[in-house]
Amino acid sequence: MSEPLVPGFTTLQRIGEGGQAQVYLAERDFDGLRVALKVLDSRVRHDKVFLERFVREYKLIAKLEMEHVARIYDQGFAGEHPYIAMEYLPSGTLAARIYEGMPPRSALRVTAQISRALDAIHSRGIIHRDLKPANILFRSDGRPVIVDFGLAKDLAMNSTLTGQQRLLATPRYMSPEQCLGKTVDARSDLYSLGAILWEMLTRTRIYESAGPADLMRMHVTAPVPRLPDALAAHQPLLDKMLAKDPQDRFQSAADLCATILL
């Protein structure tokens, strides 16, 4: 798709792309502020599910207004393209840092930071439901910021999208209860964070060789993978984060954060 003309912004370049939206680096015309423009693809513009997800994401981000979530500046329609203008975070994604390699202490520090961010988000009644390395960016001071709330659940609201969320989330990081289509709570995000911690420690994805269908089955039934001997000291933490039964996990992000010793 060609770069969209969004009123009040000058689009500079595409910086991200998903199945239903593209993200552009842009400048706000009246003050030159650089922003990330998330633009819904015109091909799904009239799809009720994707449009509702997009509008709901804006409402959730606007409601949160906290340091752990990208700031939001504007939302609207540019022709056939609904858009959200949000904070531009140039320091990269956690996915990129994992690719470069992270010492165990750095992986634990980032896990603690993300758990603090999740605690703040969960305290507002929001469950992310699609936590993954690509959805964690960094500010220039190193603080992680959680983005992409398109699948997030506001526990204070009913949504007609509940049935579709399981199919739209990223299988690699889905909790067992998500895979089974069950109701999820904050502990589901902690399972996803456990899968991310595994990746930070090992530079491999959890259940690496499994395809999407087998992957969902393994989240439900397969044993928690074992770390290499050199990392075995972190196995109890992973075992608790990746427990199949939510009752056996940390019961809150605050509990998780308090357990991580740096």
Residue pairs with C-beta under 8 A, 6 or more apart in sequence:
1 22
1 41
1 42
3 11
3 14
3 24
4 11
4 24
4 37
4 39
4 78
4 79
4 81
4 83
5 11
5 78
5 79
6 26
6 37
6 39
6 76
6 78
6 81
6 83
6 85
7 76
7 78
8 28
8 29
8 30
8 74
9 26
9 27
9 28
9 29
9 35
9 37
9 85
10 26
10 27
10 29
11 24
11 25
11 26
11 37
12 24
12 25
12 26
12 27
13 24
13 25
14 22
14 23
14 24
14 25
15 23
15 24
15 25
15 36
16 22
16 23
16 36
17 23
20 40
20 41
20 44
20 50
21 38
21 39
21 40
21 41
21 54
22 38
22 39
22 41
23 36
23 37
23 38
23 39
24 36
24 37
24 39
25 34
25 35
25 36
25 37
25 88
26 34
26 35
26 36
26 37
26 85
27 33
27 34
27 35
28 34
28 35
28 73
28 85
33 73
34 88
35 73
35 85
35 86
35 87
35 88
36 70
36 85
36 86
36 87
36 88
36 89
37 83
37 84
37 85
38 83
38 84
38 86
39 78
39 81
39 82
39 83
40 50
40 51
40 54
40 81
40 82
40 83
41 81
42 79
42 80
42 81
44 50
44 51
45 51
45 80
45 81
45 82
49 161
49 164
51 82
52 159
52 160
52 161
53 150
53 151
53 161
53 168
54 82
54 84
54 150
55 75
55 82
56 150
56 152
56 154
56 159
56 161
57 84
57 148
57 149
57 150
57 152
58 72
58 75
58 84
60 126
60 149
60 152
60 154
61 69
61 70
61 72
61 84
61 86
61 149
62 72
62 75
63 124
63 126
63 154
64 121
64 124
64 126
65 71
66 120
66 121
66 124
67 143
67 145
68 116
68 117
68 120
68 121
68 143
68 144
68 145
68 146
69 117
69 121
69 145
69 146
69 147
69 149
70 86
70 87
70 89
70 137
70 145
70 147
71 86
71 87
72 84
72 85
72 86
72 87
73 85
73 86
73 87
74 83
74 84
74 85
75 82
75 83
75 84
75 85
76 82
76 83
77 83
86 147
87 145
89 137
89 138
89 139
89 145
89 147
90 140
91 137
91 138
91 139
91 140
91 142
92 137
92 138
93 133
93 134
93 135
93 136
93 137
93 138
94 110
94 133
94 134
94 136
94 137
94 138
94 144
94 196
94 200
95 132
95 133
95 134
95 136
97 110
97 200
98 133
98 199
98 200
98 203
99 203
101 203
102 110
102 200
102 201
102 203
104 201
104 231
104 234
105 262
106 200
107 197
107 200
107 201
108 197
108 234
108 260
108 262
109 262
110 144
110 200
111 193
111 196
111 197
111 200
111 256
111 260
112 257
112 260
112 262
113 143
113 144
114 136
114 144
114 146
114 193
114 196
115 190
115 193
115 253
115 254
115 256
115 257
115 260
116 253
116 257
117 144
117 145
117 146
118 128
118 131
118 146
118 186
118 189
118 190
118 193
118 253
119 252
119 253
119 254
119 257
121 128
121 146
122 186
122 189
122 252
122 253
125 154
125 155
125 156
126 149
126 152
126 153
126 154
126 155
127 152
127 153
127 155
127 184
127 185
127 186
127 188
127 189
128 135
128 146
128 149
128 151
128 152
128 189
128 192
129 151
129 152
129 153
129 165
129 169
129 178
129 184
129 188
129 189
130 148
130 150
130 151
130 152
130 168
130 169
130 170
130 173
130 192
131 146
131 173
131 189
131 192
131 193
131 196
132 170
132 172
132 173
132 192
132 196
133 196
133 199
134 148
135 146
135 147
135 148
136 144
136 145
136 146
136 147
136 196
137 144
137 145
137 147
138 144
138 145
139 145
151 165
151 168
151 169
153 159
153 162
153 165
153 184
165 178
166 174
166 178
166 179
166 181
169 178
171 179
171 212
171 215
171 216
171 219
172 195
172 205
172 206
172 207
172 215
173 192
173 195
173 196
173 206
174 192
174 216
174 219
175 184
175 187
175 188
175 191
175 192
175 219
175 246
176 191
176 219
176 220
176 244
176 245
177 183
177 184
177 188
177 246
178 184
178 188
179 216
179 217
179 219
179 220
180 220
185 246
186 252
186 253
187 246
187 249
187 250
187 251
188 246
189 253
190 241
190 249
190 250
190 253
190 256
191 241
191 242
191 243
191 246
191 249
193 241
193 256
194 238
194 241
194 242
195 205
195 206
195 242
197 234
197 237
197 238
197 241
198 204
198 205
198 206
198 225
198 227
198 238
198 242
199 205
199 206
201 227
201 231
201 234
202 227
202 228
202 231
206 225
206 242
207 214
207 215
207 218
207 219
207 222
207 225
210 218
220 244
221 244
224 238
224 239
224 242
224 243
226 232
226 235
227 234
227 235
227 238
237 259
237 260
240 248
240 249
240 250
240 259
241 249
241 250
241 256
242 249
243 249
250 256
250 259
